[in-house]
């Protein structure tokens, strides 16, 4: 696995997630139709800037009561928190609710979990489950969720560290995730260094078309000229 630095992550965070998806079409064209969420997720804090972190995966459920005894449940939860806090950081908690078709029946995420996770080096969560306590969540903690609900019901941790599916996005432990208000995408470690350059190239090409479209007297002749000039930008 490619060793990534905070500088690598910061470079990706300068772009929104749609731009990252566009860049991946250039540097990893085989991923054009997968690696991102295929169903919409709720972003309670849409003004937040993009986040980039290493996936820590887990599964939860809330429809039925916990089957483990109290001691075993506590042991699992503490092991999970240790997993969240391990290097490399920052981590991004990616939790699949396996109570289909009742995913999101009870909220795992709220005031307590966001503050605990943030203190352990986690910058946010992506889940197809639900969240609550929107106004009391840890400041600056990024959230993409399947829904917003009032109760935690019987929510409990089932397992962690495996491969999960969040709204059609397949995520494994350690995957690098880029996310913002639009959604999330897995960025393969091996192409991370190429993504900023590809994103900048796309931006330069798009600027030609956007500038033309916003100019007085724009018409088909100007459109054809803009497309021709875009093709010359490499």
Secondary structure, DSSP 4 states (H G I P E B T S, - for coil): -----HHHHHHHHTS-HHHHHHHHHHH-GGGTTSSB-SS--B-TTTTSPPEEEEEEEEEEE-SS---S-HHHHHHHHHHHHHHHHSSSSSEEEEEEE--TTSTTSSEEESHHHHHHHHHTTEEEEEESSEE--GGGSPTT-EEEBSEE-S--TT-EEEEESS-EEETTEEE-TT-EEEEETTEEEEE-GGGHHHHHHHHHHHHHHHHHHHHHHTSTT--HHHHHHHHHHHHT--
